[in-house]
Amino acid sequence: MSCFRSINLIFALLALSACGFQPLYGTASPSKHAVEFVYIQIAPIKDRTGQQLQTELTRRLHASGRVRNHRYRLVTTLNESTSSLAVRKSALATRANLRMSAGYKLTRIFDGRPLFSTSTQVTVSYNILDSEFGTLMAEKDARRRAVKSLSEDMQVRLAVFFRRGDHKPEEKEREAQRSRN
């Protein structure tokens, strides 16, 4: 039985390598997209939650702590809304959803050319308690979780963008000309 499992595992790994699957994060060498992160200037984001998102993005994208001459600028717009979910018979809400969305655009600094633009959103829930302070703390925690989730998603999407090489169109044109010849 274990022989069949081993064979199935080998076939699965071969199938993954044949389709061009490559893990986004690896240990062999620093990936190109991680190197490109240090060249991103993160523009200030409005409000306190925006500052928290900017801090989280800086922590994720500039993990080495060394910021080099910026090649790219990341501009982010943050929106937030709250909606009540569970309602008691007394018409008091007991649960709420915090929806946070971020629209962001990566531009090249030297010519202002937009390279990548998209948006992402996350919804987190929290309890509405009898204690006003408890509710405020639950909402604060939900906001922290939303910011963390947004920054993770933004990092992954930027990594995929850099991995595809769309930020260097001149290199793609050279490769296309080589394949034609």
HELIX and SHEET records of a PDB file:
HELIX    1   1 SER A    2  ALA A   18  1                                  17    
HELIX    2   2 LYS A   32  PHE A   37  1                                   6    
HELIX    3   3 ASP A   47  LEU A   61  1                                  15    
HELIX    4   4 GLU A  132  ARG A  164  1                                  33    
HELIX    5   5 PRO A  169  ARG A  180  1                                  12    
SHEET    1   A 4 ILE A  40  ILE A  42  0                                        
SHEET    2   A 4 TYR A  72  SER A  84  1                                        
SHEET    3   A 4 ARG A  95  ARG A 108 -1                                        
SHEET    4   A 4 PRO A 114  ASN A 127 -1                                        
END                                                                             
